[in-house]
Amino acid sequence: MGLAACSSDPQIFGPSYDGGSDSPAQNDGAKNDVVTSDVVTTDVASDAPSCTSQIAFIGGNGTSAFGAGGPPSNIVSATIPGTLLDVPKPVAITRLGSGLLAVIAQADGTLVSSPYATSWADPAPVASAKTIDSPALATISQTGHLVYQGADYKYYHAQYTQSAWDSAADPVGGSGSSQSFGAKAPAAASAGSDLVIVQGGSDSYLYDQTWNGSWQGAHKQGSAGIQNTISPAEIALSGGTSDLLAAYLRNADYKVMAVARSAGTWTSSPMQIDPNAFTNDPLALAPLPGGKALLVFRGTDQKPYFSTWDGASTWTAPAPVVTNANPSVLSAPSIAPGVCGADAIIAWAESGGGVRWSTFTSGTFSSPQSLAGTSGAKSVAVATLP
């Protein structure tokens, strides 16, 4: 199907139903290997040289992977053992204690994890867990919580405590016929002592489900019709009146929609981001100060766009991430809370250009910076440590 422009500024394109994360445009041709080396980046923010906060990345493709991290002025990249499953978001990262925890879906579906303090450790198996889609991670207190989709399309829950995983076989929703399942993997976030997942149901409605020592029944959001072949996104918010925000694509027309949760209750009327904001890729969300949020998506022109939420009901009109030179990207971008004076960090795998990243401050993205030696990367995940 050809692409047709739906607006002229910013130029955002309507659904190309045979596109998405597996489209031929994402192939790197002969660039199959991720070759890494040390890279020093500068001028991230006015206080970057003295900032000791860290930015960390994991990315790669189906044959190799890399890990990178450090203060913004000295980010070091190196090859890590493993590969990445060919799904939109093969890596999930969460803050855990004073470090980070990543879970990687490898090319054969095996789930492995890697902790980060000042560099990424070699990945180790998550029990015997395997998946067919993107993993989801959240943190409650000192425990990392993983939710993933098995080959049977059912959802499973695992816990990481004191540097070790449990059996990674807790059935989401309960055993037998009570176990939750879906066409695609769920998203996950924490709110206090609650682990909350959101998913697209087989009836094409958005469902949420809460764990607090045991699983509650799934709750159908009856006004939220979802395109259930693309996973939703979910984040915990910081400040403001809402504690969680989820974004998804509306059934049939792929428009970008969002719902917020406050005091345990989700909004009954979904928010439409913009009449011209639609995609056929998963979305990326990150919290902003004051209960606000940043949303980034890959338009069907393969370029990244962003919108911000005011914490109430208003979203800004989508705009290009890179003004006047918005690049083509190979997969949905990744975003994380900001450090060193920035409100957020974004990273993407650029078509023919490797991994690049940018800071988001006061509604504006900085000039992109390159992560050297990552020309073969098809996807990347970014996280930060304050």
C-alpha positions in Angstrom: 0.0 0.0 0.0 1.3 3.5 -0.8 1.7 6.1 1.9 -0.5 9.2 1.8 0.3 12.4 3.7 -2.3 13.5 6.2 -0.8 16.8 7.3 2.0 19.0 5.9 3.6 20.3 9.1 4.6 18.1 10.7 4.3 15.5 8.0 2.8 12.4 9.5 1.6 9.5 7.5 -1.4 7.2 7.6 -1.2 3.4 8.2 0.7 1.2 5.8 -0.7 -2.1 7.1 2.0 -4.2 5.6 4.8 -2.0 7.2 5.7 -1.8 10.8 8.7 -3.3 12.6 9.2 -6.2 10.1 9.1 -4.1 6.9 11.9 -4.5 4.4 12.9 -0.9 5.0 14.3 -2.0 8.4 16.9 -4.4 6.9 20.4 -3.2 7.1 21.6 -5.1 4.0 25.2 -6.1 4.5 25.4 -4.3 7.8 24.6 -7.3 10.0 27.3 -7.0 12.7 27.3 -4.4 15.5 30.9 -3.4 15.9 31.5 -1.3 19.0 34.2 0.9 20.3 34.7 3.5 23.0 33.0 6.8 22.3 33.1 10.1 24.2 30.2 12.5 23.8 30.1 16.1 24.9 27.9 19.2 25.2 24.9 17.2 26.3 23.8 19.9 28.7 25.4 23.0 30.2 26.5 21.1 33.3 27.4 17.8 31.5 31.2 17.8 32.2 30.5 17.8 36.0 27.4 15.6 35.9 28.0 12.1 37.3 24.5 10.7 36.3 24.6 7.9 33.8 23.0 7.1 30.5 23.0 3.4 29.5 22.1 1.7 26.2 21.6 -1.9 25.0 21.1 -2.5 21.3 22.0 -4.7 18.3 20.4 -7.0 15.9 19.8 -10.7 15.3 23.5 -11.6 15.2 25.2 -9.4 17.8 24.5 -7.0 20.6 26.2 -4.1 22.4 26.0 -2.4 25.8 27.0 1.2 26.5 26.9 3.5 29.4 28.5 6.2 31.6 28.2 9.9 32.3 27.0 11.9 29.3 30.5 13.2 28.7 32.1 9.7 28.7 29.8 7.0 27.3 31.7 3.8 26.6 30.4 1.1 24.3 31.4 -2.6 24.0 30.1 -5.8 22.6 28.1 -8.0 24.9 27.4 -11.7 24.4 24.0 -12.4 22.8 21.6 -11.4 20.0 18.3 -9.7 19.8 14.9 -11.2 18.9 13.4 -9.6 15.8 10.5 -7.9 17.7 9.8 -4.1 18.1 11.3 -3.9 21.6 13.6 -6.9 22.4 15.2 -5.1 25.4 13.5 -3.8 28.6 15.3 -1.9 31.3 14.3 -0.7 34.7 15.9 1.1 37.5 16.6 -1.2 40.4 18.3 0.0 43.6 21.3 2.0 42.7 21.6 0.4 39.3 19.7 -0.9 36.3 18.4 -4.3 35.3 17.9 -5.2 31.7 16.1 -8.2 30.2 16.9 -9.2 26.7 14.9 -11.4 24.3 17.6 -13.2 22.3 17.2 -14.3 18.7 16.0 -17.8 19.7 13.5 -16.4 22.2 15.6 -17.1 25.3 15.3 -14.4 28.0 18.5 -13.3 29.6 19.2 -10.5 32.1 22.1 -8.1 32.8 22.5 -5.8 35.8 24.3 -2.4 35.4 26.2 -0.4 37.9 28.8 1.4 35.8 28.8 -1.1 32.9 26.6 -4.0 31.7 27.4 -7.5 33.1 27.4 -10.5 30.7 23.8 -11.6 30.3 22.6 -14.7 32.3 19.4 -16.8 31.7 16.1 -15.8 33.3 15.5 -19.3 34.6 14.3 -21.3 31.6 12.0 -18.5 30.3 11.5 -18.1 26.5 9.4 -15.6 24.7 8.0 -14.7 21.3 7.6 -11.0 21.8 8.9 -7.9 23.7 9.6 -8.3 27.5 8.2 -5.8 30.0 9.9 -4.8 33.3 9.0 -2.8 36.3 10.4 -2.3 39.8 8.6 -2.5 43.2 10.8 -1.6 46.1 14.0 -3.7 45.7 12.4 -6.3 43.4 12.4 -6.4 39.6 9.2 -7.7 38.0 9.3 -9.2 34.5 6.1 -10.0 32.5 6.5 -11.9 29.2 4.6 -13.8 26.6 5.4 -17.5 26.1 5.2 -19.5 22.9 1.7 -20.5 24.0 0.7 -16.8 23.8 0.0 -16.9 27.6 1.6 -14.3 30.0 4.1 -15.2 32.7 5.5 -13.2 35.6 9.0 -13.4 37.2 10.7 -11.7 40.1 14.3 -10.7 40.5 15.4 -10.3 44.1 18.9 -10.2 45.6 20.5 -10.8 42.2 18.6 -13.9 41.4 15.4 -14.9 39.5 12.7 -17.1 40.7 11.3 -19.8 38.4 9.9 -17.2 36.0 6.7 -19.3 35.7 4.0 -17.4 37.6 0.9 -17.5 35.4 -0.5 -14.0 35.0 -4.1 -14.0 36.3 -3.8 -17.5 37.8 -3.4 -21.1 36.5 -5.5 -23.0 34.0 -8.3 -21.1 32.3 -7.7 -18.0 34.5 -4.3 -17.3 32.9 -4.2 -14.2 30.7 -3.1 -14.3 27.1 -3.1 -12.1 24.0 -2.0 -11.7 20.5 1.0 -9.6 21.6 2.9 -9.0 24.8 1.6 -6.8 27.6 3.2 -3.6 29.0 4.0 -3.2 32.7 4.5 -0.5 35.2 4.5 -0.1 39.0 2.3 2.2 41.2 3.3 1.9 44.8 3.1 -1.8 45.7 1.0 -2.6 42.6 2.4 -4.2 39.4 0.0 -3.2 36.7 0.0 -4.6 33.2 -2.0 -3.5 30.2 -2.7 -5.6 27.1 -4.9 -5.8 24.0 -7.6 -8.4 24.4 -8.8 -10.8 21.8 -12.0 -8.8 21.6 -9.9 -5.7 20.6 -10.4 -3.8 23.9 -7.7 -2.6 26.3 -7.4 -4.6 29.5 -5.5 -3.8 32.8 -4.6 -6.3 35.5 -3.0 -5.7 38.9 -0.7 -7.9 41.0 -0.1 -7.1 44.7 1.2 -10.5 46.0 -1.5 -12.2 43.9 -3.2 -11.4 40.6 -6.6 -9.7 40.4 -8.9 -10.4 37.6 -8.4 -8.5 34.3 -10.4 -5.3 33.9 -11.8 -4.4 30.5 -11.7 -0.7 29.5 -14.9 -0.8 27.5 -14.3 2.6 25.8 -10.8 1.8 24.7 -10.8 -0.2 21.5 -7.3 -1.3 20.7 -5.4 -2.6 17.7 -4.4 -5.8 19.5 -1.7 -6.8 17.1 0.5 -4.0 18.5 1.4 -3.9 22.2 0.5 -0.9 24.2 3.0 1.2 26.3 2.7 2.1 30.0 4.7 4.2 32.5 4.6 5.3 36.1 4.2 9.1 36.4 6.0 11.4 38.8 3.9 14.1 40.5 0.6 15.3 39.3 -2.8 13.6 40.0 -2.3 10.5 37.9 0.0 7.6 38.8 0.0 5.6 35.5 -0.3 6.4 31.8 -0.9 4.0 29.0 -0.9 4.6 25.3 -2.1 2.4 22.5 -3.3 2.4 18.9 -7.0 2.5 18.3 -8.7 -0.4 16.6 -9.2 0.0 12.8 -7.6 3.4 12.2 -4.3 3.1 14.2 -4.8 6.5 15.8 -2.6 7.1 18.9 -4.7 7.1 22.1 -4.0 7.3 25.8 -5.6 6.6 29.2 -4.5 7.7 32.7 -5.0 6.1 36.1 -5.6 8.0 39.3 -6.3 6.5 42.7 -6.6 3.1 41.1 -9.2 4.1 38.5 -8.5 4.5 34.8 -10.1 7.4 32.8 -13.3 6.4 31.2 -12.8 8.5 28.1 -9.5 7.8 26.2 -7.5 10.8 25.0 -6.8 11.1 21.3 -3.3 12.5 20.8 -4.0 14.2 17.5 -6.2 13.5 14.5 -3.0 13.0 12.3 -1.0 11.0 14.8 -1.0 7.3 13.9 1.5 4.6 13.4 1.8 0.8 13.0 4.6 0.5 15.5 4.6 0.3 19.3 4.8 3.6 21.2 7.4 4.9 23.7 6.5 6.8 26.8 8.6 8.6 29.5 7.5 10.6 32.6 8.3 14.3 32.7 8.4 16.5 35.8 5.1 17.6 37.4 3.1 14.6 36.3 3.5 15.2 32.6 4.7 12.8 30.0 6.5 12.5 26.7 5.3 10.2 23.9 7.5 9.3 20.9 6.4 7.2 17.9 7.6 6.2 14.5 5.4 7.5 11.8 4.6 5.3 8.8 7.1 7.5 6.9 9.6 5.7 9.2 10.5 9.0 11.0 10.2 9.8 14.7 7.7 12.3 16.1 6.9 13.4 19.6 4.0 14.9 21.7 3.8 16.0 25.3 1.0 15.6 27.8 0.2 18.3 30.4 -0.9 15.8 33.0 -4.6 16.6 32.5 -6.2 16.3 29.1 -4.1 18.2 26.6 -1.4 16.8 24.2 0.7 19.0 22.0 0.5 18.6 18.2 3.1 15.9 17.1 6.4 17.4 15.8 9.6 15.9 14.3 12.2 14.8 16.8 14.9 16.4 14.6 13.7 19.7 13.1 14.4 20.0 9.3 16.4 16.8 9.2 14.2 14.1 10.8 15.9 10.8 10.1 14.5 7.4 9.0 14.7 5.0 11.9 14.8 1.2 11.8 12.4 0.6 14.8 10.4 2.4 17.4 12.6 4.8 19.4 13.3 4.4 23.1 13.0 7.1 25.8 13.9 7.4 29.4 13.7 10.0 32.3 16.3 12.7 31.9 19.5 13.4 33.8 22.0 16.3 34.0 19.4 19.0 33.6 17.4 17.2 30.7 13.8 16.2 31.1 14.2 13.0 29.0 16.6 11.1 26.8 15.7 9.5 23.5 17.6 7.0 21.4 17.0 5.4 18.1 18.7 3.1 15.5 19.0 5.3 12.3 18.8 3.9 8.9 22.4 3.7 7.6 23.6 5.7 10.6 23.8 3.5 13.7 22.5 4.5 17.1 21.9 8.2 17.8 20.5 9.9 20.9 19.3 13.3 22.0 18.2 15.1 25.2 14.8 16.7 25.7 14.7 19.9 27.7 11.8 22.4 28.1 10.0 21.0 25.0 13.0 20.9 22.7 15.4 18.1 21.6 19.1 18.8 21.4 21.1 18.0 18.3 21.5 14.2 18.0 24.8 12.6 19.0 26.1 9.4 17.6 27.1 6.3 19.5 30.2 5.1 17.7 30.6 1.6 16.3 26.9 0.7 16.2 26.2 0.9 12.5 24.6 -2.5 12.4 22.1 -1.9 15.2 18.4 -2.5 14.3 17.0 -1.4 17.7 18.2 0.1 21.0 16.9 0.7 24.5 18.0 3.5 26.7 17.8 4.1 30.5 19.3 6.5 33.0 20.6 6.6 36.5 20.3 9.9 38.4 
